[in-house]
Amino acid sequence: MKAFLLGAAVGYVLGAKAGRGRYDQIMRTYRKIADHPAVQGAAGVARAKVGEKVGFGGRSRPASAPSGNGHRNASEPAYHQP
């Protein structure tokens, strides 16, 4: 915890010394890179691959999956916590 606070303090001091002009320059460069079509395409591919691995690939949930509204359908098994 002390290391994190020390790192945050050092980052704050260095950032304050760099000034607003340097911050604006870094943000302009970041936006220029982030808005580039090649970067956007790569980000979309990466997002889709992560979605496939995690299960959020834009597919709808199967009909047998619970609805998540707290109500149990008659065809769904009742789950009991130990």
PAPA-512527 format. One record per residue (C-alpha): residue in three letters; x, y, z. Coordinates in nm, 4 decimals, m for minus. Layout:
N
residu = Ala	c1 = X	c2 = Y	c3 = Z $
...
END
This chain:
82
residu = Met	c1 = 0.0000	c2 = 0.0000	c3 = 0.0000 $
residu = Lys	c1 = 0.2854	c2 = 0.2345	c3 = 0.0815 $
residu = Ala	c1 = 0.4449	c2 = 0.1637	c3 = m0.2573 $
residu = Phe	c1 = 0.1219	c2 = 0.2555	c3 = m0.4359 $
residu = Leu	c1 = 0.0884	c2 = 0.5827	c3 = m0.2453 $
residu = Leu	c1 = 0.4530	c2 = 0.6645	c3 = m0.3082 $
residu = Gly	c1 = 0.4072	c2 = 0.5936	c3 = m0.6801 $
residu = Ala	c1 = 0.0959	c2 = 0.8092	c3 = m0.6935 $
residu = Ala	c1 = 0.2756	c2 = 1.0953	c3 = m0.5174 $
residu = Val	c1 = 0.5759	c2 = 1.0736	c3 = m0.7511 $
residu = Gly	c1 = 0.3453	c2 = 1.0624	c3 = m1.0538 $
residu = Tyr	c1 = 0.1554	c2 = 1.3643	c3 = m0.9300 $
residu = Val	c1 = 0.4716	c2 = 1.5670	c3 = m0.8732 $
residu = Leu	c1 = 0.6194	c2 = 1.4752	c3 = m1.2104 $
residu = Gly	c1 = 0.2898	c2 = 1.5455	c3 = m1.3838 $
residu = Ala	c1 = 0.2590	c2 = 1.8825	c3 = m1.2121 $
residu = Lys	c1 = 0.6127	c2 = 1.9756	c3 = m1.3188 $
residu = Ala	c1 = 0.5431	c2 = 1.8765	c3 = m1.6803 $
residu = Gly	c1 = 0.2504	c2 = 2.1168	c3 = m1.6907 $
residu = Arg	c1 = m0.0698	c2 = 2.1429	c3 = m1.8849 $
residu = Gly	c1 = 0.1027	c2 = 2.1943	c3 = m2.2187 $
residu = Arg	c1 = 0.2737	c2 = 1.8553	c3 = m2.2030 $
residu = Tyr	c1 = m0.0513	c2 = 1.6907	c3 = m2.0927 $
residu = Asp	c1 = m0.2336	c2 = 1.8422	c3 = m2.3904 $
residu = Gln	c1 = 0.0434	c2 = 1.7246	c3 = m2.6233 $
residu = Ile	c1 = 0.0198	c2 = 1.3679	c3 = m2.4888 $
residu = Met	c1 = m0.3602	c2 = 1.3682	c3 = m2.5217 $
residu = Arg	c1 = m0.3454	c2 = 1.4972	c3 = m2.8825 $
residu = Thr	c1 = m0.1028	c2 = 1.2197	c3 = m2.9721 $
residu = Tyr	c1 = m0.3180	c2 = 0.9596	c3 = m2.7950 $
residu = Arg	c1 = m0.6333	c2 = 1.0709	c3 = m2.9771 $
residu = Lys	c1 = m0.4525	c2 = 1.0785	c3 = m3.3113 $
residu = Ile	c1 = m0.3370	c2 = 0.7196	c3 = m3.2610 $
residu = Ala	c1 = m0.6645	c2 = 0.5954	c3 = m3.1108 $
residu = Asp	c1 = m0.8705	c2 = 0.7443	c3 = m3.3955 $
residu = His	c1 = m0.6545	c2 = 0.5893	c3 = m3.6682 $
residu = Pro	c1 = m0.8583	c2 = 0.3402	c3 = m3.8792 $
residu = Ala	c1 = m0.5975	c2 = 0.0634	c3 = m3.8435 $
residu = Val	c1 = m0.6052	c2 = 0.0946	c3 = m3.4642 $
residu = Gln	c1 = m0.9854	c2 = 0.0998	c3 = m3.4655 $
residu = Gly	c1 = m0.9927	c2 = m0.2185	c3 = m3.6748 $
residu = Ala	c1 = m0.7438	c2 = m0.3964	c3 = m3.4504 $
residu = Ala	c1 = m0.9402	c2 = m0.2910	c3 = m3.1426 $
residu = Gly	c1 = m1.2603	c2 = m0.4294	c3 = m3.2958 $
residu = Val	c1 = m1.0940	c2 = m0.7629	c3 = m3.3703 $
residu = Ala	c1 = m0.9479	c2 = m0.7800	c3 = m3.0183 $
residu = Arg	c1 = m1.2863	c2 = m0.6888	c3 = m2.8666 $
residu = Ala	c1 = m1.4573	c2 = m0.9642	c3 = m3.0662 $
residu = Lys	c1 = m1.1987	c2 = m1.2246	c3 = m2.9639 $
residu = Val	c1 = m1.2270	c2 = m1.1312	c3 = m2.5975 $
residu = Gly	c1 = m1.6049	c2 = m1.1419	c3 = m2.6294 $
residu = Glu	c1 = m1.5860	c2 = m1.4938	c3 = m2.7699 $
residu = Lys	c1 = m1.3622	c2 = m1.6102	c3 = m2.4846 $
residu = Val	c1 = m1.5715	c2 = m1.4446	c3 = m2.2158 $
residu = Gly	c1 = m1.9038	c2 = m1.5318	c3 = m2.3723 $
residu = Phe	c1 = m2.0216	c2 = m1.1822	c3 = m2.4633 $
residu = Gly	c1 = m1.9828	c2 = m1.2214	c3 = m2.8363 $
residu = Gly	c1 = m2.3171	c2 = m1.0603	c3 = m2.9115 $
residu = Arg	c1 = m2.4976	c2 = m1.3924	c3 = m2.9219 $
residu = Ser	c1 = m2.8341	c2 = m1.4105	c3 = m2.7564 $
residu = Arg	c1 = m2.8664	c2 = m1.6280	c3 = m2.4513 $
residu = Pro	c1 = m3.0056	c2 = m1.9782	c3 = m2.5023 $
residu = Ala	c1 = m3.3736	c2 = m2.0327	c3 = m2.4354 $
residu = Ser	c1 = m3.2916	c2 = m2.2621	c3 = m2.1434 $
residu = Ala	c1 = m3.0831	c2 = m1.9972	c3 = m1.9647 $
residu = Pro	c1 = m3.2381	c2 = m1.8268	c3 = m1.6627 $
residu = Ser	c1 = m3.3903	c2 = m1.4898	c3 = m1.7346 $
residu = Gly	c1 = m3.2082	c2 = m1.3180	c3 = m1.4501 $
residu = Asn	c1 = m3.5216	c2 = m1.1476	c3 = m1.3203 $
residu = Gly	c1 = m3.5378	c2 = m1.3556	c3 = m1.0040 $
residu = His	c1 = m3.8375	c2 = m1.5611	c3 = m1.1128 $
residu = Arg	c1 = m3.8035	c2 = m1.9292	c3 = m1.1806 $
residu = Asn	c1 = m3.9696	c2 = m2.0908	c3 = m1.4785 $
residu = Ala	c1 = m4.1345	c2 = m2.4278	c3 = m1.4215 $
residu = Ser	c1 = m3.8794	c2 = m2.5917	c3 = m1.6552 $
residu = Glu	c1 = m3.5802	c2 = m2.4547	c3 = m1.4619 $
residu = Pro	c1 = m3.4426	c2 = m2.6514	c3 = m1.1687 $
residu = Ala	c1 = m3.4593	c2 = m2.4930	c3 = m0.8267 $
residu = Tyr	c1 = m3.1142	c2 = m2.4121	c3 = m0.6890 $
residu = His	c1 = m3.0540	c2 = m2.4305	c3 = m0.3192 $
residu = Gln	c1 = m2.7559	c2 = m2.2824	c3 = m0.1437 $
residu = Pro	c1 = m2.5878	c2 = m2.5054	c3 = 0.1159 $
END
